[in-house]
Amino acid sequence: MVDLKSQYDKIQQEIDSAVIDVIRSTQYINGSEVKSFQNDLENYLDVKHVIPCANGTDALQVAMMALDLKPGDEVITTSFTFVATVEVIALLGLTPVLVDVLPDTFNIDPESVKKAITPKTKAIVPVHLFGQCVDMEPLMEMAAEHNLYIIEDNAQAIGADFIFKDGTRKKAGTIGHIGCTSFFPSKNLGCYGDGGAIFTNDDELAKKLRVIVNHGMEVRYYHDSVGVNSRLDSIQAAILRIKLRKLDAYAAARRKAACYYDRAFANHPRIKTPVRSKFSTHVFHQYTLVIENLDQFALQKFMGERDIPAMIYYPVPMHMQKAYIDPRYKEGDFPVTEMLSKSVISLPMHTELDEEQLKYITDSIIEFLG
Ligand SMILES: *Cc1c(COP(=O)(O)O)cnc(C)c1O
């Protein structure tokens, strides 16, 4: 799905020398590279505080820990997401309240969120799925009206712009109270191991988040709250600094591949290509088709036989996962999510796709569908 080897080959000298510098510096934990990356990312995102951490799942967990929620408090999110979003809510003893998504963007449906708000609701977690922002303005209005926090799960859309109705823009992950991201190798800004970060413009929240990632400790060996150990290591930070400078160019390469796919499938009666919403740019973490009456696994197998990777994100919605089965939900409750889970297929999407590969991929799919 991603070609990290070819991407590395093009930046090998820069990466290798940065990694060796860290090794020679012996500042493996909380070294100067971590601080520099934090500053670089704050500048790129135009956000006041970036708190690096160990991975995207920790970012979400720490964000939720900082809100001082109590067991039983409700957190609204989407059933059509990667498990981490829902997992951390459950882990903290909070109640995940799942809602459906919109068929065009695959993103959480603001109307469904509105209907799901109760007096116990404390937070909403919009997930900017596949590289495109959720429609944040209605969510921000609901949050203001009901005194709710918004935590953006931005693991898939770093670098995307949210476009407000008045035309102003903000980077995905910097619109709500807290934004979370992942630097897992296959994400748009990926390191060479695990990594993550939390963003906020709120000074008080930033202070709390920094304490939580560091064992609940502000003054060394004095623990005022229960925290965790969640750090980005210096080698990963050094790699991320180099890749951050290329993030916009990488997004452009992804968009170019997406445009090729769009054109190749434009007139196919069964294929729906990804829409571009008016309130967001698209950084194409995934290029995901919706195909009617599709045997997804047969298509995946057909492509596999031709050495083309294809993935189904996500085959089982959260409300139908064994771990999250809940008497509040049953099959049929989220028709859009359930329809998508049966008809989506994501194609190879990365920064190194060339026309020959794209032609081979698109020809193969059209051949399969007839
Ligand atoms: C990848 C991902 C995460 C988790 O990130 P990790 O770094 O793997 O823990 C969370 N949410 C979404 C939507 C993701 O895609």
The ligand as a Gaussian input file, in Angstrom:
#p B3LYP/6-31G(d) Opt

LIG

0 1
 C       -3.340000       5.042000      13.006000
 C       -4.511000       5.557000      13.698000
 C       -4.545000       5.712000      15.091000
 C       -3.499000       5.172000      16.018000
 O       -2.199000       5.492000      15.782000
 P       -1.004000       4.579000      16.357000
 O        0.187000       5.451000      16.215000
 O       -0.929000       3.363000      15.498000
 O       -1.309000       4.248000      17.761000
 C       -5.661000       6.305000      15.658000
 N       -6.700000       6.704000      14.903000
 C       -6.721000       6.548000      13.573000
 C       -7.904000       7.031000      12.800000
 C       -5.636000       5.965000      12.909000
 O       -5.669000       5.813000      11.589000

